[in-house]
Amino acid sequence: MSDMTAKRLLQEADFIGRYTQYYRRQLTQAMQKMSPETQGVHCIRMCMEALDMMHCTKQTLVDALAQSTPAKQQ
């Protein structure tokens, strides 16, 4: 793996860590505010945004790993 690829993977890992911490705080606050009487629309939206970001982040990692792996010879 090249230094540039390793650096990119470390940057992605750092981003994932910061993203995860942020959304965990936000979701915890939203869940604490929810009561049985509320519909929790705000919390549902945050969950959907978090899932979308997880898929985006996973694709970025897959792309970075694919670039770091030599192409198969046919």
PyMOL commands that set and color helices and strands:
alter all, ss='L'
color gray80, all
select helices_A, chain A and resi 3-33+41-68
alter helices_A, ss='H'
color red, helices_A
deselect
rebuild
show_as cartoon
